[in-house]
Amino acid sequence: MTNPPQLFSREFGAGSPVLILHGLFGFSDNWQTIAKGLAETHLVVTPDLRNHGRSPHLPSHSYPEMAEDLRFFMEEKWMFHATVIGHSMGGKVAMQLALSHPDMVEKLVVIDMEPGQADDNHTDIIEALLGLDLSKIKERSEAEAYLSGRIADFGTRQFLLKNITREEDGTFTWKMNLPVLWNHYADILAPVTGAPFEKPTLFVRGSRSNYVKDTDWEKAKLLFPNAQLITIEDAGHWVHADKPKELLEILKVFLG
């Protein structure tokens, strides 16, 4: 990579470094509760991944590229190794970083994602978002009304609406690079690859989520032989939103 992007990030606390990587359609804000909880004993850094939040919008979006984005990001901050926590798409970025640059990852935490080919859970959502013409919207409530007819789950709609920002001239735009995420959706669903990562690894899944099935877990252990799996009861895919206290306690124990 000749010109790595300068990723936007937020920092909390001080101590040994922890990176938290958000999922698809997310950004660094989504993880503030967990970040502040871990910041009592760690320097916690939450970057916006490429094509998300306030980080650069780029024409491509693959896990090898995002792993290199993070390698550059860490080196720029003189952070030559860290515990890396990733959720969903961010979990795959974290896994790819560990597989590509194992010396940079002390411990790995993957939240509700597995390393293989992912199921398509988002085509309907992306098509709904692409159908929302922000240039014709005067109030945020209009976007909410449009999405309510296409995305049934209230929590999902509220999460997605955080991606709409009002510019100084009053117009609305997306924080995320929606066209590129759609064009590279196959890359987002793709598996991660590399030689097995031997260091301590924790997979956390929600009991109400289908993202990490038992058969997926057996395959995950081939790439991450020193991994353990914890299931949080009554949590869906957004584990950190559904059960923040339980997740935080699990992370604190694993981080030691």
N, C-alpha and C positions, 0 to 999 in steps of 0.2 A: 504494500500500500504506500503510494508516494505521498499523499496528503491526508493523513488521518484527521478525522473531524475533532474539533474541540468540543467535547461533551459538556453540557451544562450540568451542574451538580449542587447538592446541598450537603452541609456537614454538621454533625452533632457530636459533642463530647470530645474526649481525649483518651488515648490509650492505644492498645494494639488494634490495627485497622480491620473494619468490617465493611464490605461492599454489599448493598442491597439493590437488586435489579428487578424492576417492575415488569409486568406482563404486557401483552398486546393491548393497545389503546390506553395504556397507563402512563404515568410519569412519576417523578420523584415524590411529589406531594402525597401520593397514595400510601406511602410507607412511613409517614412521620410518627405515628403512634408507636410502632415497633422500633423505629430508629431512636426515638427519645428514650424508650425503655432500655435499649442496649447501651445508650450513650453514657450511662452511669459508670461503665467500666471500659468502654471502647470508643475509639474514633469511628463513627459510623458515617459513611459516605453514600448518598443515594443519587446516582447519575440518571439523567434522562438518556435513554438509548437513542441511537440514530433514528430519525423520522418520527420522533415522539417528543412531546413537551417543548422545551426551549433549546433542544439540541438541533444540529444542522439537518435540513432536509436534503437527502441524497438520492441518486437515481437507482440504488440497489439496496438489498436488504437480506443478507444471508448470514448464517451463524459463523462461518469462518471470518467474514468481514467484521462482524460485531465483536467477536473475540479479540481481533486485532485492534479494534477501536479501544477496547478496555485495556489491553496490554499497553498501548500508547498512553492512555489516560492515567494508568497507575504509575508508569515511569515518569510522566510529567509531574506527578505529585510526590516523587521519590518514595513511592509505596511499592516495594519490590516483592512483597507477598502479603496476602490478606486472607481472612475467611470470607468466602463469597456465598451470598444467599441470593437465590433467584426464584421468582414465581412465574409459572406458566412459560410464556416465551422467554422471559428473563431467566427461568430455570434452565432452558436449553442453552442460552448464551453462557450461563455460569458453567454448565457441563462442558461446553465446547472450549471455554477458556481453560478448564482443568485438564481436558484431554490434550489440548494444544500446547499449553504452558504449565505443566504440573508444578514446576518450581515456584510459580507465582501464587498458587492456591494452597493455603495451610490446611483449611477444612472447607468442605463443600456442603451446602444445604440446598436442596431442591424441593420447592413447595408446589405440590399438585401438578407435576409434569414428569414424564418419563422420556428416555433418550431416543426412542424409536419414532417411526412414522406416526404422526398424530392424527386423530380423527378430525373431520371437518365439523367444527362446532360454530363457525362464525360467518359462513357465506351469507346467510340470511341477514345477519347484523350489518355486514359491510354493504350489502346491496341496499338496505334501508338507509344507511348513512350516505351512500352515494346519491340516493334519490332526494336527499334534503338539500335544496338550493339555498345556501346561506345568503346569497346576494339579494334574495327576495324577502328576507326576514328582518323585521323591525324590532321585535322583542324576543327575548329568550323563550318566553312562554309559547311562542309559535312553533319553535323547534320541539319543545316538549310535547305539544299537542300532536305534531306530525309523527313523532317517534312512538307515542302511546298507541297509535293505530297499527304499528308494525312490530314493536318489540313488547311482548306481554309483561315481562318481569320488571317491576318498578325499580329494584335496586340496580339492574343492568342499565336501564335508561338513565338513572341519575349519574351512574359512573361514566357513561358515554357523554352526557351533557357537559361534564367537566372539561371536555376537549374543545368546547366552543368558547372562543374569546372575543371580546369586543375591541376593535381597533380604535385609535384616537379619533378617526373620522366617523365613528359610530357604526361602521359595518362589522359584521361578524365573519370570523374565519376559523378554520380548524387549527388546533395546536399541532395535530399529527399530520403526517404526509399521507393522506388517505389514498390518493391514486397509486402511489408506489407500494403501499402495503397491500393493496388489492392486486396489483400487477405481479407482486412477488409473494402472493399468498402460498403458493406451492413451496417456496423456500421456507416459509414460516412453519409449515406442517412437516418439513423434511427432518430426517433423523440427524443426530450428531454422530461424529465418527472420530476414531483415534485409538491409540493403544490404551489399555486399561489404566485408570487412575487409582492408585493404591492407597491414598491417604484417607483419613476418616471422612465419611460421607453420610449425610442424613437425608432421607426422603420423608417428607410429611405430606399426607393426603387427607382430604375431607371425606368423611364417611358417606356424604350425600353426593359426592362427585364421582364421575366415571372416567376421569383423566388417567388414573393409575390403577389399572386392573391387576389382579393377582398374576396373570400371565405376563403382563408388562414388567412386573417386579422381578420375576425370574430372569427375564432378559436383561434388565438393568444391572443385576448383580454380576453379569459377565463383564460389563464395562467398569463397574464400580464394586469390586469384590469386597471392599471394607465398608460396605454400606449397611445401614439399618433403616427400617421402615416404621414410622409411627402414624397411626390413623387417629385423627381428632374427630370424636363423635359429634354428629349434628352440625358439621361444617360442610359447606359446598365448595365450589372451586375457589372462591375468594375467601380462603381460610383466614387471612389476616383481618378481613372485615367481619366475618361471622364469629370468630373465636379469638380475638386479639390477646386476651389474657392467657389463654391456654397455649397459644403459639409462642408468646413471649417467654413463658416459663420453660417450654421445651427448648427454645433457642438458648436461653441462659445456661441451662444444664449442659447442652452440647458444646457451647463455647467455653465452658469451664470458668 
